[in-house]
């Protein structure tokens, strides 16, 4: 199809060049150039051709076979229909018919197909709406101390300014995770939006037909901050588009920052939290001007936060463990036999005895890849020193290893030493790892020994990493007699 611009260009070049040269400069063929000189009208001035220039290859089956298929299943793809035609009519409909069939199907859908879903763009007023959602971060392959860190993010976004907040959630999409994340976001923003919107979280909604089917705890949370609650229709994630689209951009920003960093491993959870906070703050700087406008329209915060935990009870067994929500936790042995009041937060458990907090531990995960145990090896060191032989058959032995290097070391010790010596050496290594700041450094040394195929020398490692008692020099202080100060006074008066 020639354009009016090409025809004008050809006519201009034809004044000074031959027909072939003018056609080449206008980007048309010589045959088209001859047609232009025979009829100088512009393409837009000529009547459009509505007749076919070649036979319709689908004329025999369009009304009898293809249209009934589309009416019965409008979402059928053209390639699926073509494969059926090829099965029903061998050697009659080659693959070259596909493009013609796609055009015909597209035209049929526009003329007689079912109505499509309409998306309504929204205008967001400052301070009107904030949105919460969770997003999985498994695709980023983050590791902590060399171990894969399966987690998701709680993500909050203010619809007008795109200001956002995110924090790590190791467990599921629980009410505690929602409450902690939402309150952290509100207090960091310095105010509350008038409306809080989520998807159909079971932590916030009973998911009944009633529009206002809030759970009791979620309704109390909204009332405390003076917000109204709404949700999108089930299965319609685009209705939460302000936060759903932000998921992708936030994860892309985290992924890019990890690439710049050069590796995806962090020494501990706190280091990853700090890394994530810097990424979110960097994104918020771009929206600072809009956030200042929205900040003026936010509802004032209440005087204090509301409850963001659930209280349960658990008895510490003689194995120095207790169970909360199907996850086994360890505790200091001094708490054996006591019944604790356990406050379950989104990221941790705080344990109280007679009103005093006696233990705190990170919350375990219900993920499929998790052992559903949250064991701290430090709670068992003293007992294992007295009974090192119990280490080999311990039910939760593999959960005692703080890093992969310790597990690999145990496998080598078990294979190349007697059971007694292997257990004693491993317990000694764990005791050494429990010292402040030694766990990560010792893990690097053990990893190097594993590569070299050398067993660890426990006395030498103790000499290297254990704290040394410094010998302080003895200082003898001679106290002068009190009468010697009178001499100073006399000298001052004389002067």
Secondary structure, DSSP 4 states (H G I P E B T S, - for coil): ---HHHHHHHHHHHTTS-HHHHHHHHT--HHHHHHHHH----GGGSPPP-S-SS--TTTTTIIIIIHHHHHH-TT--HHHHHHHHHHHSTTTS-GGGHHHHHHHHHHHHHHHSPPPPPP---PPPTTTEEEEEEEE-GGG--EETTEE---EEEEEEETTT--EEEEEE-S-S-HHHHHHHHHHHHHHHTSB-SEEEE---TTTB---SSTT-B-HHHHHHHHHHT-EEEEPPTT-GGGGHHHHHHHHHHHHHHHHHHHHHS--EESSHHHHHHHHHHHHHHHHHTTHHHHHHHHTTSBPP-SS-----EEEEEE--TTSEEEETTEEEE--GGGTTPEEEEEE-SSEEEEEETTEEEEEEEPP---TTS-SEE--GGGGHHHHHH-GGGGTT-TTGGGS-SSHHHHHHHHHHHHHS-HHHHHHHHHHHHHHHTSTTTHHHHHHHHHHHHHHT----HHHHHHHHSPP---PPP-PPPPPPTTHHHHHHHHHHH-
